[in-house]
């Protein structure tokens, strides 16, 4: 008989390199899914891992495989510490996204490190992971994967908007779940604020002091990606080629770069959420704490913006990867063709037993 209750650990590491997000969550299902986040934590990357992960895109495949092994061991240690610290006794599965090293769906390639069978061996627990590869093999973008969770856990909102390394959005269009990346966010903001010796622009206070460079803003808004139809997704490679190269050609002060890109992001985000009249928008992810960015989105938008409690803001992706793992264990659909462009809906991921 199939279970109706699961205790899992969801693990997520995003492109913004904020750290490894972990949640211990209880899921129950009757007619609908319910969740309770019991424990949560973000473990920051040390400087060595930060630099290693930041350089993944330019690493040859042989080096990536070595890093993958080391990262899997590092991830196992982090998860073990989380289990011990919170005295977690009963675990149905550890559901881990890993960390994206390469994402080139147009070349049928996506590679997340930390998804080796070694993880289950080291943890002595069932592991569900590697959620993107199968979708890419089926002709999909392999991203975004969170919208299944939006559909099952947060269906009362017209839009679910996540502001992480990238802004991505999911919504219902013609009775189908649709989701796509909108634009880069923290992956760009954090990159430039580091030049000032900071990890992030606290509440957007530095951005607020800058001036918009209208020429740069126009060129950013004119990038072809923004005119493409969904499904579509972004990766660090695209940012390096199209965003960083363009911004760096202007040689601006950091505060002016930040002000200009915040305006660019808020325009792109508002363009998407304004497509429905009088909708409500659930916003999560680290970008929620950038008060200036949120205010600029509000300035360009006519929608009701909803900011949830902190554990959902910070851990929604880890929570949903936990759910994706549970759906995989149940052999139920956790990847939607309407979202990724794959040939069919499917139950994605790999299950490794200890």
Secondary structure by P-SEA (a helix, b strand, c coil): ccccbbbbbbbbbccccccbbbbbcccccccbbbbbbcbbbbbbbcaaaaaaaaacccccaaaaaaaaaaaaaaaaaaaaaaaaaaccccccbbbbbcccccccccccbbbbccccaaaaaaaccbbbccccaaaaaacccccccaaaaaacccccccbbbbbccccccccccccbbbbbbccccaaaaaaaaaaacccccccccccccbbbaaaaaaaaaacccccccccccccaaaaacccaaaaaaacccaaaaaaaaaaaaaaaaaaaaacccbbbbbbbcccccaaaaaaaaaaaccbbbbbccccccccaaaaaaaaaaaaaaaccccccccccccccccbbbbbbcc
